Amino acid sequence: MKSNAKRKIFINNMITYGIVAAAYIIMQVLVGTGHVSSLLKGLLVPFCIYVIMAVSLNLTVGILGELSLGHAGFMCVGAFAGALFS
């Protein structure tokens, strides 16, 4: 049973990675061919940064169960700075 649970988690992770890779490839093709407007190009970076901040808040409050927003705030600032400077 333990092996079956690990296999299911592995398959779910691979599906998630595949969806992310497909979305990245599709966006690169659309940007490369000129089908994406400059407005959408400008909105992609803040959108990705907000997604990183939402995931860090979910990790701290949702999964870890902490109610301290100080930790989430520092995680969000770190994710924002890391995404902004990379």
Secondary structure as GFF3:
##gff-version 3
##sequence-region A 1 86
A	DSSP	alpha_helix	2	33	.	.	.	ID=ss1
A	DSSP	alpha_helix	38	57	.	.	.	ID=ss2
A	DSSP	pi_helix	58	63	.	.	.	ID=ss3
A	DSSP	alpha_helix	69	85	.	.	.	ID=ss4
###
